[in-house]
Amino acid sequence: MLDHDTKQTIQTAYSRFLEQKNLKPRHGQKLMIAAVARTLGNVASDDDGQRVGEEHVCVVEAGTGTGKTVAYALAAIPAAQAQGKKLVISTATVALQEQIVLKDLPDLRKHSGLVFSHTLAKGRGRYACLYKLDFLLAHGGEPETQALYPDERDALLPERTLRLFQILLDALSDSSWDGDRDNWSQAIDNEDWQRLTTDHNQCTGRRCAYVTQCPFFQARENLIDADVIVANHDLVLADLALGGGDDYLLAFTVDASRLEALRDPVASLGLDLHEIGVVVAGSGVSVTTREGGEYRPTRTGFNHFGSDDGE
């Protein structure tokens, strides 16, 4: 159960947010904040750090643009901090990740008085592999396309591609680029990008000679100090499948059209939704656990968010 100080922090942050933004309190929004706070306050751990109890799931239903992010973040951030955990916000789309990271969370921090840091977690495929980039420039092509005979030289990379790779390497070297594809100033062709990125099957991890300069692992280091991490569903589900989840509270943001796509990987990975702190959904949704039980939206009143006067 949340202690008095954490409850007071949440209430004060909501009041200050409304005052700073010149907004009226919404009845549905207050209900959602209370439900999320109550759910996360019930998360308990045994002496081994394993979660116990069965009150860890909150399914919330509300339409687009009605203040869901503010409601669950206002409740979840103080709750996570009080328990010494991180808050992980999992989304399905890049657009929503960018909205949360670039707009919603900075706005919440500015106007609520809450003190927290946040960052965006991405998979290896969004980062350049320094080993591959260096190899391609040194040899003119990938390992399986190295020219041993004159008639094989057509297999080497075109000069245009090699020039691009040299520019990328120079930018990494002078720290003007962090290796994140999304942070490069111009679009990089998919075929070119696939040559210089990697996945978990190819990556040698800490055994790689370039690990201390690796863009992916440097980005991972930034997650250590963050209070709030925004990620996509694939990354979060993979972490849960590998036994993660005890060191963070989790908020899934899912619209009704994507919820079915989320159910199958949850079931196939053998995950128990008791490990999920909050599920925020669109409308007319339910979440099915691997045992076949069903979580319905907690309160139908949540779909009243759209009314400023709470009616």
C-alpha positions in Angstrom: 0.0 0.0 0.0 1.3 3.5 -0.8 2.5 5.4 2.2 1.1 8.8 3.1 4.0 10.8 1.7 3.7 9.1 -1.7 -0.1 9.8 -1.8 0.5 13.4 -0.9 3.2 13.7 -3.6 0.7 12.4 -6.2 -2.1 14.7 -5.1 0.2 17.7 -4.9 1.6 17.0 -8.4 -1.8 16.7 -10.0 -3.1 19.9 -8.3 0.0 21.8 -9.4 -0.2 20.4 -13.0 -3.8 21.6 -13.3 -3.0 25.0 -11.8 0.1 25.6 -14.0 -1.8 24.5 -17.2 -5.0 26.4 -16.2 -7.0 23.2 -16.5 -10.0 21.9 -14.6 -9.9 18.6 -12.8 -11.5 15.7 -14.6 -13.5 13.2 -12.7 -12.4 10.2 -14.9 -8.8 11.3 -14.8 -8.8 11.4 -11.0 -10.3 7.9 -10.9 -7.6 6.7 -13.2 -4.8 8.2 -11.1 -6.3 6.6 -8.0 -6.7 3.2 -9.7 -3.1 3.2 -11.0 -1.7 4.4 -7.6 -3.7 1.7 -5.8 -2.5 -1.0 -8.1 1.2 -0.1 -7.9 0.9 0.4 -4.2 -0.2 -3.3 -3.9 3.0 -4.5 -5.6 4.9 -6.4 -2.9 8.1 -8.5 -2.9 9.3 -11.3 -0.7 12.8 -11.5 0.8 14.2 -12.7 -2.5 12.9 -9.8 -4.4 10.2 -11.8 -6.1 6.7 -10.3 -6.5 3.9 -11.7 -4.4 0.2 -11.1 -4.4 -2.3 -10.9 -7.2 -3.3 -7.2 -7.4 -0.7 -6.0 -9.9 -2.9 -5.5 -13.0 -5.0 -2.5 -13.8 -6.8 -2.3 -17.1 -7.9 1.2 -18.0 -10.1 2.3 -20.9 -10.1 5.8 -22.4 -10.2 7.5 -25.7 -7.4 9.2 -27.6 -6.3 12.6 -26.4 -8.1 12.4 -23.0 -5.1 12.6 -20.7 -4.1 9.0 -20.1 -0.4 9.7 -20.1 -0.7 12.4 -17.5 -2.9 10.2 -15.3 -0.8 7.1 -15.3 2.6 8.9 -15.2 1.5 11.2 -12.3 0.6 8.1 -10.3 3.3 5.7 -11.5 6.4 7.9 -11.2 6.1 8.6 -7.5 5.0 5.0 -6.8 8.0 3.6 -8.6 10.4 6.1 -6.9 9.0 5.2 -3.5 9.7 1.5 -4.1 13.2 2.2 -5.5 12.2 1.0 -8.9 12.1 2.4 -12.5 9.0 3.0 -14.4 9.0 1.4 -17.9 6.4 2.8 -20.4 5.9 0.4 -23.2 4.3 1.5 -26.5 3.5 0.0 -29.9 4.6 2.8 -32.2 7.6 5.1 -32.7 5.2 8.1 -33.0 3.8 7.5 -29.6 7.3 6.9 -28.1 8.4 10.3 -29.5 5.3 12.0 -28.2 5.9 10.7 -24.7 9.6 11.3 -24.7 9.7 14.7 -26.4 6.3 16.2 -25.3 4.4 14.5 -22.5 7.1 13.7 -20.0 8.9 17.1 -20.3 5.6 18.9 -20.0 4.7 16.8 -16.9 8.1 17.5 -15.3 7.8 21.2 -16.0 4.3 21.7 -14.6 3.9 19.1 -11.9 6.9 19.6 -9.7 7.9 16.0 -9.9 11.6 15.4 -10.2 12.6 12.6 -12.5 14.8 11.8 -15.5 13.6 9.8 -18.6 15.1 8.3 -21.7 14.1 6.2 -24.8 15.3 2.6 -25.1 15.8 1.1 -28.6 16.9 -2.2 -30.0 20.3 -3.0 -31.6 18.8 -2.5 -35.0 18.5 1.2 -34.5 22.3 1.6 -33.9 25.3 1.3 -36.1 27.7 -1.5 -35.3 31.2 0.0 -35.1 32.9 -3.4 -35.9 30.9 -3.8 -39.1 31.4 -0.2 -40.1 35.1 -0.4 -39.6 35.3 -3.7 -41.4 33.3 -2.5 -44.4 35.6 0.5 -44.9 38.7 -1.5 -44.5 37.8 -4.3 -46.9 35.3 -2.6 -49.2 32.5 -5.2 -48.6 31.0 -7.7 -46.2 32.9 -10.9 -45.3 30.9 -13.1 -47.7 31.5 -10.7 -50.6 35.2 -10.1 -50.4 36.7 -10.2 -53.9 39.4 -12.9 -54.3 39.5 -12.7 -58.1 39.0 -9.9 -60.6 35.6 -11.1 -61.8 34.3 -10.9 -58.2 35.0 -7.2 -57.8 31.4 -6.3 -58.7 30.5 -7.8 -55.3 32.2 -4.9 -53.5 30.2 -2.0 -52.2 29.7 1.0 -54.5 31.8 4.1 -53.9 28.8 6.1 -52.9 28.0 3.7 -50.1 31.6 3.6 -48.9 31.7 7.4 -48.8 28.6 7.5 -46.7 30.1 4.9 -44.3 33.2 7.0 -44.0 31.1 10.1 -43.1 29.3 8.1 -40.5 32.5 6.8 -39.0 34.0 10.3 -38.9 30.8 11.6 -37.1 31.1 8.8 -34.6 34.8 9.6 -34.0 34.2 13.3 -33.3 31.1 12.6 -31.3 28.9 14.6 -33.6 26.7 11.5 -34.0 25.7 8.9 -31.4 25.2 6.0 -33.9 21.4 6.1 -33.6 19.9 5.9 -37.1 17.0 8.2 -36.0 19.5 10.9 -35.0 21.3 11.1 -38.4 20.5 14.3 -40.2 19.5 12.6 -43.4 17.6 9.4 -44.2 19.8 6.3 -44.6 18.8 3.8 -47.2 17.5 0.5 -45.7 19.9 -1.6 -47.7 22.9 0.5 -46.6 21.7 0.5 -43.0 21.3 -3.3 -42.8 24.9 -3.6 -43.8 26.1 -1.7 -40.8 23.8 -2.7 -38.0 23.5 -6.0 -36.2 21.2 -8.1 -34.1 21.6 -10.2 -30.9 22.6 -13.3 -32.9 25.5 -11.6 -34.6 26.6 -9.3 -31.8 29.4 -10.6 -29.6 28.5 -8.3 -26.8 31.1 -7.7 -24.1 33.6 -9.8 -26.1 33.7 -7.4 -28.9 36.9 -5.3 -29.2 34.7 -2.2 -29.9 32.4 -2.6 -26.9 33.6 0.5 -25.0 32.8 2.6 -28.1 29.7 0.7 -29.1 26.7 3.1 -29.7 24.2 0.4 -28.5 26.0 -0.3 -25.2 26.7 3.4 -24.6 22.9 4.0 -25.0 22.3 1.1 -22.6 24.5 2.8 -20.0 22.2 5.8 -20.1 19.3 3.6 -18.9 21.0 3.0 -15.6 20.3 6.4 -14.1 16.9 7.1 -15.7 13.8 7.1 -13.5 11.5 6.5 -16.5 12.3 4.4 -19.6 10.2 4.5 -22.7 10.5 1.4 -24.9 8.5 -0.7 -27.5 6.6 -3.8 -26.7 9.1 -6.2 -28.3 11.9 -5.0 -26.1 9.8 -5.1 -22.9 8.3 -8.6 -23.6 11.8 -10.0 -24.4 13.1 -8.6 -21.1 10.2 -10.1 -19.2 10.7 -13.5 -21.0 14.3 -13.5 -19.8 13.2 -13.0 -16.2 13.2 -9.2 -16.0 10.5 -7.1 -14.4 11.4 -7.2 -10.7 13.4 -4.0 -10.8 10.7 -1.9 -12.5 7.0 -1.1 -12.7 5.5 -1.4 -16.1 2.9 0.7 -18.0 1.7 -0.7 -21.3 0.0 1.8 -23.6 -2.2 -0.1 -26.0 -5.1 0.9 -28.3 -7.9 -1.6 -28.9 -6.8 -2.3 -32.5 -3.3 -3.5 -31.3 -4.3 -5.3 -28.2 -4.9 -8.6 -30.0 -1.4 -8.5 -31.5 0.0 -8.1 -28.0 -1.9 -11.0 -26.5 -0.3 -13.7 -28.6 3.4 -12.9 -27.7 2.4 -12.6 -24.0 0.9 -16.1 -24.1 3.6 -17.7 -26.3 6.3 -16.4 -24.0 4.5 -17.8 -21.0 4.2 -14.5 -19.2 1.9 -13.9 -16.3 0.3 -10.5 -16.5 0.6 -10.1 -12.7 4.1 -8.9 -13.6 2.6 -5.9 -15.5 1.8 -2.9 -13.4 -0.5 -1.0 -15.6 -2.3 -1.6 -18.9 -3.7 1.5 -20.6 -6.0 0.7 -23.5 -8.3 2.4 -25.9 -11.9 1.2 -25.8 -13.9 -2.0 -25.5 -10.9 -4.0 -24.5 -9.9 -6.9 -22.2 -6.6 -8.6 -21.5 -6.4 -12.4 -21.2 -3.8 -14.1 -19.1 -2.1 -17.4 -20.0 -4.3 -19.2 -17.4 -7.4 -17.9 -19.4 -8.6 -15.4 -16.8 -9.7 -12.1 -18.1 -9.1 -8.6 -16.8 -11.8 -6.2 -17.8 -11.5 -2.4 -17.6 -11.4 -1.4 -14.0 -14.0 1.4 -14.1 -16.3 2.2 -17.0 -16.2 5.8 -15.8 -12.7 6.2 -17.3 -14.2 6.8 -20.7 -15.6 10.1 -19.3 -12.2 11.8 -19.6 -13.3 14.0 -22.5 -15.4 16.2 -20.3 -13.5 19.0 -18.5 -16.2 19.2 -15.8 -16.2 15.5 -15.2 -19.8 15.0 -16.3 
